[in-house]
Amino acid sequence: MPFNPDIYRAYDIRGIVPDDFDATEAYHLGRAYAAFTKFERVVVARDMRPTGDELEPAVIEGLLDGGLDVLRIGLATSPMFYYAVHQLKADGGLMVTASHNPGKYNGAKMTREEAIPISGETGIMEIRDLVERREWPAVTKRGQISDHDVRDEYVAMVTQGGSAAGLKIVIDAGNGMTGYILAQVMKQLGGEVIPLYWDLDGSFPNHEADPLKEENNADVQAAVRKHGADLGIAFDGDGDRVFFFTEQGVTIPGDITTALIGREVLKEHPGTPIIFDIRSSRTTAEVIAEAGGRPLMWKVGHSLIKPKMREEGAWFAGEVSGHFYFAPWYAESSMLAMNYFLRLVLESGKPVSEIVAPLLRRAKTPEINFEVSDKEAVIQRLREHYKEADTIYDYDGIRFEYPTWWASVRPSNTEPKLRLNIEADTPELLKEKQQEIEDLIR
C-alpha cells in the first residue's frame, strides 16, 4: 500500500481503510507518535468502527515498541477520551477514530497532556514525515499496557446537577459512540426518552452521523413531531458534537445554542469569558454580554479554540458546528452540553421554540462553499472592496462588519475552497449582500 500524505490533516488523520490506512500504517503511526512526543504514559481509545478491531492493536504495538506505556480505555466517545487523558494525568493520548466520516474511513486524533490537541501546526505534519521515513530510534525498554475504565466516572461528571424529569426527548445517536453511554446517562437524568439508532454500528446504516448536515436530521425531526416530544437531540459519530431541536422539529443553530448554554454557565461562573467562532451570529455576543459575560470571538477549530480558552481563562466555548467545550480540561463534551440545555429548558418552563425565538433576531445563511484556485487572491479582493467596513477581523480569513450586516470568508485548510457566512438584519438585505459577495468571489 503506498503511503498517502493527504490523510494527515489540520486537526486529525482520516483515510479510507485499507487503501489509505491499514494496520501497518497504524503501527508506524504509533511509532511516529512515540518518537515525536517522547512521552512515557499515553491513553489509547477507539470508536465503534469495525476496522478499529485491527487498527487499535496495531497502534498500541507501535506505541509499546516505541517505549511508551499505554493506558487502554477501549471504546469511548472522543470527549471521554479527552477526559481520560486529563483525569489519568497521562502525557498525551491517541484515539482510533474517523469522527463523523462514513464507515469506510478510519484514522486518529492525538493529544498532548491535559488533552491539548496535536494539530497540523503543532505536530501532525512532523508525525506524517516520520511515518513516511519509517526510521525508528533504538528503544531501551518496551512499554507496558494496562486497562482503565473511566466510563462511570465520566457519566457521573456529565450528569452532575442535571435533570430531564418531566421532559419527553428524542435522542438520535446515529449509530455512533454516544450510544455506548446514553442509556446510563439518561438513567441518571431521568425523563421519557425515545431512542433513535443507539446500537453501535460503524457502517452507519441509517444515516451519516453528522448532524451539521440538515439532511441527516430528518429522522429526529420527524420523531419529535410524531411523539409530541419537548425537544430532540442528535450526536455525531464520535460524540464530540451535538445539535438540539425544538418541539416543532426545527434545528437550533450551533451559535444560538452557544448563547443559551453560555448564559447558563455564567450563572455558575459570573463574568467569565465565553468564546465563540468567527462564523457566529451577533446575537451570540449580545446574549453573553446581557448575561454579564465577556464575549470573545475567535478562530474556527478545536485546536485553536482550546488554547484560547486556557489563555483567556474561559469556562465555556462553542462553535457553529456543534462543538461545545468546557473547563477545567478544556475539551468537548456533548453530554455536558446536553445537561446544561436540559437544565435551561426545565428552568424556563417554556416550549423550546419560545426559548429560542428571542435569539433569532436576524437572517443568516448556512455556510456556503466556493471552489477557487487562489484563495488568498479572492480574500484580498474582498479586503479591498470592504475596506471601509466598521470593523474588520483579519484572521481565519476575513470578517467585515457593518451596522446592519456582516460576512465571514474563510479558506479551507485542506481544499481549494472558501467558506462564506453572512448575517443581516432582514432577509431582503441578506439576499442582496449574498449576491454581492458571491459575484466578487466568482
N, C-alpha and C positions, 0 to 999 in steps of 0.2 A: 504494500500500500504506500503510495507516495505521500510524503509529508505535505500537509496543507497549511501554510501560514495564515490563511484567511480566516480560520476558525478562532484565532486569537483576536478578541475584540476589545472595545474600550472598557467594558465592565466585567466580562467573563469569557468563557470558552464554550462555543456551541458548534457542533458539526454533525453531519449525518453518520450514523453507525451502520456498517463498518467502513464506509467509503472514506470518511474524513477522520474518524476517531474510533479506534478499536482498543483491545486490551493491551497491545504492545505500546500504542501511543499513551494510553493511560499510565502504564508502568513508567515510561520515560517522563511523563508529566510529574509523577511523584518524585522521581529522582531530581528533576529540574527544580521543583519547589524546594526540596531539601537543600540542594546545592546553592540556590539563590538566597534563601532566607537564613540558612544556618541555625534554624530553630532547634529546640530539644523536644518539646511536647506539643502535639497538634491534635485537634479534634477532626475526625472524619465522619461524614454523614452522607446519605444518599436519598434520592426521591424514589418514587414507585415504578419508574420505567424498567421494563424487563431487562434491558441491556445493562442496567446497573448491577445485575447479578454477576456479570463478569468484569465490568469496569471498576467497581468499587474494590474488589480484592486485588486487582492489578495495581490500582493507585496505592493501596496500602503496602503492597510488596515493594513498590518503588520508594515509598517513604521509609519503610523499615530498612531496606538496603542502603538508603541514604543516611542512616544513623538516627532517624527520628523515632521517638516513642509515639505511638498512635493511641489516642483515646477515642475508641469507636462508639458512636451513639446509634448507629443503624439508621432506620427510616426516620426522617424528620422533615418538617417544613423548613424552608430557609430561615425564617425567624427563630425557630427552635435551635437551629444550628448556630446562628449568631449568638443567641442567649447562652448556649453551651460553652462557646469559646470564652465568653465573659465570665460565666459562673465557675467554670472549671479552671480558670486562671491559666489557660493554655497560651502558648506563644503565638498561636495562629490556628488556622483551620482550612480544610478543603472539603467541599461538598460536591458530590457527583450529581449533577442536575443540568437540564437544559431549560430551566424556568418554565415559561408557558409555550415554548416551541412545540410543534407537532411531535407525535410519538417516535418518528424515525430519527429524531435528534437526541444527542446527549452531550455532556460536557462537564464544566466545573465552574464553581465560584470559589474564590480564595481570599483569605483574610490574614491580617497580622494579629497582634494581641488586641484585646478589647474589641474584637470583631471589626477592626479598621480594614476597609476593603483594599485589596491589591487590584489596581486598575491598570489601564493602558499606560497611564503616566507614571505609575509607581511600581511597575514590575512585570506586568503581563507580557510585554514585548521582550523583556530580557529573559523571562522564563521560556517564551517561544523559541528564542535563539538557542538556548541551552538544549531544548528538546530536539531541535534540528541537528545540533552537533553530536549529541549522544556521547560526550566525553566526560565520564564521571570520575570525580576525585576518589582516591582510596579512602575508605572509612574504617576506622579502628574498631568500631563496635556496632553491630547491627542493632536496630531499635527493637523495642518490645511493644506488644499490643495489650490493651486492657479494654474491657467493655464497661460502658457507663449508661445509665438511664436517667435522662433529665425530663422525661415526659410528664410525670406527676407534678414535679416542681414547676415546670413551665405552665401547665394548666392552672395550678394554684395562683401563679402570678397574674396571668391574663384574666382571671375571673374575679380577682380580689375587689371587693366593694361594688360588684356589678350585680344586676338582676334583670331578667326578662319576664318576671312574673306578670301574668295577665296579658301578655302580648302573644299574638299569633304571627309566626315568622316563617317565610320560605327561605331556605338556605341551599344554594347551588354550589357544590364543591367541584363540579366539572370533572369528576373522577380523579382530581388532583390530591395533593398531600394533606390538605386540611381535613379530608375525610378520615384521616388517621386519628385525629383528636377531637373532632367536632362532637361526637356523642358524649364524650367525657366533659367537654367544655359546657355543652348545653345542659347536661345533668346538673352542673353546678349553678348555672344561671337561671334555669327554670324556663317557663313559658311553654307554649304549644308550638312545636316545630314540624314543618313539612319539609322533609329532606329530599333533595334532588342530587342524584349521582354522587353519593358518598363512598361508593365502592372504589378502592384504589385500582386504577386501570390506566397504565401508561400509554395505551393506544388511543385514549380519549375517544371512545366510541360514540358519544352523544353530541358533543360539540367541542370545538377548540377551547382550551382552558384559558381564555384571555378576555376578561370582561370589559377591557378597554374598547374592544370592537363590538359595536352595538348589536351586530347580527348574532353574537354568541349569547345574548341575554334574552332571547325570545322565550325560552322555556321558563325562566324565573319570573319574567314579567307576566306571562300567561297564568302561571300558577298563583301568583299573588292575587290576580283578579278573580280567578276561579274559586279560590278558597276564602276570599274576603279577608286576606291577611292584613296585618297592620303595616308590614314592610317586607321587603325582600333583600337578600344579601347574596353576593356572588364573589367567589375567590378565584384566583388564578392557579396555575398548575403547581407551583412550588409554595404557594401560600404567602407570598410577600406582598400581594396586592389584594384590595377588596373594594367593591362598589356596593352602594346602597340604592334601594328603590322605594319610591313612595307607595302608599296603599293603592294608588292608581296604576302601579307598574311603571312609573316614569323613572328613568335613571337620573340620579343626583350627580352632577359633575364633581370630579375629584377636588377641584379648588373650592367649591362650596362646602363639601364635606370637611376640608381642611379648616375652613372658617368655623364650622359648627363644633368640631372636636376641639379646635383651638380655644374656643370660648369656654368649654368645659375644663380644659387643662388649666386655664387661667384662674379658675375658682380655687384650684389647689396650689398653684404657683403664681401668685399675682405679680404682674409686671414683667414676667419673663418674655424674652424674645420668642416669637413664633415665626418660623421660616417657611416660605412657600416659593415655588419655582416661577421663573420668568414668564411662563405662559398663563399665569393665574389672573383671574378677574380682579379689577379694582375693588370689588366688593369684599374679597378676602382680607385685604389690608384694612378696609373700613371697619369690618366686624371685629377684627383683632384689636384695633385702636379703641373702638367703642367699649370693648370689654376690659380695657386698661392694660393691654399687652403692647409689645413693641413689634410691629410688623416689619419683617425683613425679607426682601426678595433676593433670590439667589439663582445660581445656575441649575440646569436640569441634570439629574442623575445622582444615584445613591453615593457614588464615590466622591462627589463634590459636595453634596448636602451634609453628609455625616461629619466630615471635618469642620464644616462651617458651624454645625451645632455645637461642637466642642469649643471652637474658638469663641463663640458668642455666649455660651452658657445657656443655650436654648433647651427647653424641656420637650418641645414638640416641633415637628416639621411635617409638611405634607406636599404631595405633588399631584398635578392634574391626572397623572397616570394611575393614581390609586395607591401609591406607596405612602405609608404613614410611619413616621419614625419617633422613637421615644428615648429619653434619657432614663437611667444613667448609663445604659450600654450603647446608646446612640445607634440604633438599628431598627429595621422594620418590625412591626408586629401588627398584622392584620387582625388578630384576635383581640388585642388590647384596644385597637381602634373600634372594633365591634362592641366591646364592653362600654366604652365611652358613648358610642352612638345610641345603644340601647338605653343607657342611663339618661341621656338627654331626652329621648322620646318619652320615657316614663315620667320624668320630672315635669315636662311641659304639659302632659295630659291632652295634647292636641294631635290630630292626624298629622302624619309626617309631611303631607303636602302643604299643610298650613305652617309648619315649622320652616319649611324651605322657601315658601313663596316670597317672604320679605327680602330674601337674599338674591332672588332672581331679578335684579334691578336693571339689568342691561341685556342687550342681544350679543351673542358670542358665537363664533364659528367653532366647529371641531377643528382639529389640526388638519391642515391641507398640505399635501406633499407635491413638490415640483422637481422633476428631473432637470438638472442644469449641468453644463460641462465645466463652468468656472464659478464655484460658489462664492468665492471672495469678491470677484468682479461684480456679481449681482448685488451683494451686500453693500459694496462701496457705492454702487449706483443708487441704492435706497438711502444710504447715509447722506449722499449729496442732495438727493431730491427732498429729503425731510430734515435738512439741517436746521430749519427754523422751528422745529418742534419744541414744545415747552420743556420737555425732559427727554434725554437720550441715555439709555443704558447700553453702553458699548461693550458688553461681554456676552458670551454664549450667543454669538450672532449680534443682533441689534434689536432693541425695543424702543420705539419712539412714541411719545405720549402727547396728546393734545387735550384740551378741556373736555371734549365730548367723545373722544375715541382714542384707541391705541392699537398698535400692531407689533408683533414679535416675529422675527425671521431668524431661524437657527439653521446652521449647517448640520447635516447628519455626520456622525463620527465614522460611519462605515460605508456610506453610499454616496453617489453623486446627486444628492437631494438637498433641497431646502424645505424647511417645515414652517408653515405660516399659521399664526393665530391672530385673530382680530376681535376686538370688542368695541361696541359703540352704544351710545345712549338710546338709539332707536334702531329698529330693523331696517328702516329705509337708509339711514346713514351707514349702517353696516354693509348693506349691499353695494352702496356707492363706493365705499373705501376698499372693499374686497376687489371689485372690478379694477379700480385704480392701481392697486398694488399688484394684482395678477398681471396686468398689462406691462408694468415695469419689470416684473420678474421675467416675463416671456420675451 
